Amino acid sequence: MEKPKWIDDMGNHNKLPEPNKEVTVNEYIHAHSCWSPKEIEFRQIKIGERYQNTHIYWFNDKGIAIVWPGKWTLKGNDIVYTEHIRYFRLGCEHKYKELPVDECKKRNINHEGACWHVVECTKCGRIEAYDSSG
Protein backbone atom coordinates (compact mmCIF):
# COMPACT_ATOMS: atom_id res chain seq x y z
CA MET A 1 0.00 0.00 0.00
CA GLU A 2 1.21 3.48 -0.83
CA LYS A 3 1.84 5.70 2.22
CA PRO A 4 -1.08 8.08 2.81
CA LYS A 5 -0.24 11.74 3.43
CA TRP A 6 -1.70 11.48 6.95
CA ILE A 7 0.77 8.70 7.98
CA ASP A 8 4.32 9.70 9.01
CA ASP A 9 5.90 6.22 8.83
CA MET A 10 4.34 3.03 7.43
CA GLY A 11 6.32 0.81 9.83
CA ASN A 12 7.01 -2.75 8.68
CA HIS A 13 5.70 -6.29 9.09
CA ASN A 14 6.55 -6.21 12.82
CA LYS A 15 5.67 -2.59 13.63
CA LEU A 16 2.55 -0.43 13.45
CA PRO A 17 2.51 2.69 11.28
CA GLU A 18 3.10 6.04 13.03
CA PRO A 19 1.41 7.89 14.50
CA ASN A 20 -0.76 5.36 16.32
CA LYS A 21 -2.88 5.54 19.45
CA GLU A 22 -4.73 2.81 21.32
CA VAL A 23 -8.49 3.43 21.15
CA THR A 24 -11.68 1.72 22.28
CA VAL A 25 -13.79 -0.68 20.27
CA ASN A 26 -16.19 2.25 19.72
CA GLU A 27 -13.76 4.02 17.37
CA TYR A 28 -13.25 0.79 15.42
CA ILE A 29 -17.02 0.35 15.07
CA HIS A 30 -17.44 4.01 14.06
CA ALA A 31 -14.82 3.62 11.31
CA HIS A 32 -16.80 0.68 9.91
CA SER A 33 -20.22 2.28 10.31
CA CYS A 34 -20.13 4.22 7.02
CA TRP A 35 -17.21 2.91 5.00
CA SER A 36 -15.74 -0.33 3.82
CA PRO A 37 -11.96 -0.54 4.14
CA LYS A 38 -10.01 0.29 0.99
CA GLU A 39 -7.41 -2.32 1.89
CA ILE A 40 -6.79 -4.92 4.61
CA GLU A 41 -3.27 -5.85 5.67
CA PHE A 42 -1.85 -8.57 7.95
CA ARG A 43 1.15 -8.01 10.23
CA GLN A 44 2.69 -9.66 13.27
CA ILE A 45 3.65 -6.72 15.43
CA LYS A 46 5.89 -6.89 18.46
CA ILE A 47 4.26 -5.79 21.70
CA GLY A 48 6.53 -6.26 24.68
CA GLU A 49 8.39 -9.52 24.15
CA ARG A 50 5.77 -11.18 21.91
CA TYR A 51 4.66 -10.93 18.32
CA GLN A 52 0.89 -10.67 17.93
CA ASN A 53 -1.29 -11.19 14.87
CA THR A 54 -2.65 -7.86 13.66
CA HIS A 55 -5.08 -6.86 10.93
CA ILE A 56 -4.95 -3.30 9.62
CA TYR A 57 -8.05 -1.86 7.98
CA TRP A 58 -7.21 1.15 5.78
CA PHE A 59 -10.05 3.63 5.28
CA ASN A 60 -10.18 6.95 3.39
CA ASP A 61 -8.84 9.04 6.26
CA LYS A 62 -7.49 6.62 8.89
CA GLY A 63 -6.28 3.15 9.58
CA ILE A 64 -7.51 0.91 12.38
CA ALA A 65 -5.29 -1.91 13.65
CA ILE A 66 -6.81 -4.86 15.47
CA VAL A 67 -4.27 -6.71 17.63
CA TRP A 68 -5.48 -10.20 18.42
CA PRO A 69 -4.96 -11.68 21.89
CA GLY A 70 -1.69 -13.53 22.30
CA LYS A 71 -2.21 -15.20 25.68
CA TRP A 72 -4.56 -18.12 25.97
CA THR A 73 -5.18 -21.31 27.90
CA LEU A 74 -7.08 -24.53 27.32
CA LYS A 75 -10.26 -25.41 29.19
CA GLY A 76 -11.04 -28.91 28.06
CA ASN A 77 -10.96 -28.70 24.26
CA ASP A 78 -11.70 -24.95 24.16
CA ILE A 79 -9.15 -22.18 23.70
CA VAL A 80 -9.85 -19.39 26.20
CA TYR A 81 -8.12 -16.07 25.61
CA THR A 82 -6.78 -14.35 28.72
CA GLU A 83 -6.27 -10.98 27.00
CA HIS A 84 -8.62 -8.63 25.19
CA ILE A 85 -8.49 -7.57 21.57
CA ARG A 86 -6.70 -4.20 21.29
CA TYR A 87 -7.53 -1.45 18.77
CA PHE A 88 -5.21 1.27 17.46
CA ARG A 89 -6.07 4.32 15.31
CA LEU A 90 -3.35 4.89 12.74
CA GLY A 91 -2.53 8.30 11.33
CA CYS A 92 -3.49 11.84 12.05
CA GLU A 93 -6.28 12.46 14.55
CA HIS A 94 -8.01 14.79 12.11
CA LYS A 95 -9.48 18.09 13.24
CA TYR A 96 -11.57 19.37 10.36
CA LYS A 97 -12.68 22.92 9.59
CA GLU A 98 -15.14 23.75 6.83
CA LEU A 99 -13.91 25.64 3.77
CA PRO A 100 -16.32 28.24 2.36
CA VAL A 101 -17.21 28.25 -1.34
CA ASP A 102 -15.02 31.28 -2.15
CA GLU A 103 -11.99 29.66 -0.50
CA CYS A 104 -12.59 26.48 -2.51
CA LYS A 105 -12.78 28.48 -5.75
CA LYS A 106 -9.58 30.35 -4.88
CA ARG A 107 -7.79 27.03 -4.25
CA ASN A 108 -9.36 25.27 -7.28
CA ILE A 109 -11.23 22.76 -5.10
CA ASN A 110 -14.56 21.50 -6.43
CA HIS A 111 -17.60 22.66 -4.44
CA GLU A 112 -21.05 21.42 -5.52
CA GLY A 113 -23.28 23.93 -3.71
CA ALA A 114 -25.70 24.25 -0.79
CA CYS A 115 -25.60 20.76 0.76
CA TRP A 116 -22.01 20.10 -0.26
CA HIS A 117 -19.36 20.44 2.43
CA VAL A 118 -15.61 20.66 1.95
CA VAL A 119 -13.48 20.28 5.07
CA GLU A 120 -9.74 20.46 5.64
CA CYS A 121 -7.74 18.95 8.50
CA THR A 122 -5.96 21.72 10.38
CA LYS A 123 -3.18 19.27 11.33
CA CYS A 124 -2.24 17.41 8.13
CA GLY A 125 -4.08 19.33 5.39
CA ARG A 126 -6.25 16.39 4.23
CA ILE A 127 -9.33 17.58 2.31
CA GLU A 128 -12.61 15.69 2.44
CA ALA A 129 -15.92 16.53 0.75
CA TYR A 130 -19.42 15.17 1.41
CA ASP A 131 -23.07 15.73 0.62
CA SER A 132 -25.31 16.29 3.66
CA SER A 133 -28.64 16.26 1.80
CA GLY A 134 -29.17 12.68 2.93
Secondary structure, 3 states (H helix, E strand, C coil): CCCCCCCCECCECCECCECEEEECHHHHHHHHHHCCCCEEEEEEEEECCEEEEEEEEECCCCEEEEECCCCEEEECCEEEECCCCEEEEECCCCCEEECCHHHHHHCCCCCCCCCEEEEEECCCCCEEEEECCC
